[in-house]
Amino acid sequence: MTKKTIATTILGFCFLVVHAQKEQSVKKQDSSIYSFVVDSISGGKAISFANFKGKKILIVNSATLDSGFYQLQELKKLQRQQKGELVIILFPCNDFNTEPANDKQIALFLNRFQFPFVVAAKTHVKSKGISPLFQWLTNKKLNGVLDSEIKGAFQKYLINEKGMLAEIFLPGKRPFTDATVKSAIEKKQTGKQ
């Protein structure tokens, strides 16, 4: 082998090592939800997930005309019961044709019923135009836990105190009266996730 071939081989190997380290760093960084910032429904201050470090987060894709709308009352009870330890964030979406309202109309509706949730701007949770947050929630390569498919409005994603995806609850799982949902939320974080 010539010196030029050896040098080229070494440079190529170094490039691969550096590239692999960068890729690992990105994957590690992507496994936490804390890097996400989303628009709020009011159009005001953005919602930064870093503000919720140390708390559990329940992400719910919602829709005012969906048959699961009754779950908002249960979410309200859950929010009160877990005050200070759980943040519930609603993500209105029309991907299931059950949320025709715009952000302003949704905000007025939720305020009228005094729902105490953090509410993001209307977004896409599946298919074309899926938001980066929901890409993370549904893709194991990004969240480090598992792949999932959003089955309908009121699917719920529980994030633990370390910012990692902990549980996924299908739309029919009631947030306050279903024992599996309640126990997962009340469970204290232990060990690695």
CORMO-V440877 format. One line per field, one symbol per residue. psi: psi as a letter, one per 20 degrees, with the letter a starting at -180 (. if undefined). Layout:
psi->???
This chain:
psi->qrhgggggggggggggggghgggggggghiiqiiippqqrhijcpqophhijpiqqpoppprphjqijhhihghhggggghkpiippppqnpqkijkjmiqrggggggghhhjlpkqpprqprpirbpjpqhghgghjohhgijfrqrpoirqkqppppaijjqpgqpprhiophhiphhgghhhipqpqaq.
